[in-house]
């Protein structure tokens, strides 16, 4: 389970998060990539997307730009 997750988090997730202000108009398409990737993790395929994110402690890609903006505002 964790081998797939480590590969996803180190190889795929950074590509999805890169230049997030540019791809915000296509967020549904990008979010589908994460949905499919989290479904590949053994033992999580039968759970809902929200449950998979909760187990993996990952935020949605929709939340990431908002989080970045809040960090910039705080600094």
C-alpha positions, 0 to 999 in steps of 0.5 A, a space after each residue: 500500500 505505502 509503496 504506491 503512495 510514496 511513488 504517487 506523492 513523490 512523482 505525480 503529486 508535485 507535477 499536479 501541484 506545479 503552477 496551480 494558478 494556471 490550471 485552476 480552470 481545469 481543476 476537475 480534470 486534474 482532480 480526476 488524476 488524483 482520484 484514479 491514483 488514490 484508487 490504485 492503492 491496495 486496500 483503498 479502492 472500495 472507499 470513497 474519494 474523501 475517505 481515501 484522502 482522509 486515510 492518506 492525509 492528503 488535501 484535495 487539489 482544490 484546497 492547495 491553492 487556497 492553502 498557499 494563498 493563506 500561507 503567503 498572506 500570513 507571512 
